[in-house]
Amino acid sequence: MTSDDIEVVRQLVHARSGVVIDPGKAYPIETRLAPVARREGFESLADLVQAIRIHRNDRLIWAVVEALTVGETSFFRDGAPFEHFRDEILPVLAGTRRERTIRVWSAACSTGQEPYSLAMILDDERSKLQGARIELFGSDLSEWALEKAQSGVYNQFEVQRGLPIRLLVRHFDKIDEMWRLSPRIRQMVRWRRINLLADLRALGQFDVIFCRNALSTFDAATRQRVLEQLARALPDDGWLVLGLDETVVGVTDALRPAPGRRGVYRPNPAHRAAAA
């Protein structure tokens, strides 16, 4: 790909998803787009980019954007956020949400390991939740990622990354060289394609939002916009769980750090009062 081709792709991806792609990383771009070019019948990546330039075909543009925005994920990634969800967040919600459903959203969840990790925690902790009603949602920009997530089928490498052996044995069946998650756990998650750049108000409020390791792909303005949308989607006592190395400090005062919990944030009452 020429530098001009790469720039066309970078601008499309940023405009549609907010993701910033390093122009110096031509090889990863070409590696991800090569299957798109083959699938769409183009002889080269240059032909693919030229077709986008000329025809501005929306389906083709989204195929390129999705190929370059599927993020890395794994079961129980980083460990600590899931322990915090199990040991502190869930018990509090079970005690304070007796009259209404607890809503949990895994945003930008890629191929589904994060929401399924949360589902397995909910399954394990069911007897301690005092009959609480819980809805669990998973979303991503990529239709391909969501299709894989809904299938619940993972290869050996994917199930070895972070998944305890007891949960593999309990919740998965071996199908040839793959592992299929049980229907019971798969059915606990409701899926939807969501672009975090879109207006999220129609989604309603969520008691807990996991949006981990996505903000680092955005520029500063997009990061602020997305964080403030997520903050509005939380009740006053809600939780936003980001990646361990992600922060809202210096980006927005709509959220404040949860004491002693790296990557966990709560709505800032002062910001809400000022905005009212």
Secondary structure, DSSP 8 states (H G I E B T S, - for coil): --HHHHHHHHHHHHHHH-B---TT-HHHHHHHHHHHHHHTT-SSHHHHHHHHHHH--HHHHHHHHHHTT-----TTTTSHHHHHIIIIIHHHHHHH-TTS-EEEEE-S-TTSHHHHHHHHHHHHHGGGTTT--EEEEEEES-HHHHHHHHHTEEEHHHHHTT--HHHHHHHEEEETTEEEE-HHHHTTEEEEE--TTS--GGG---SEEE--S-GGGB-HHHHHHHHHHHHHTS-TT-EEE--TT---TTT-SSEEE-TT-TTEEEE-HHHHHHH-
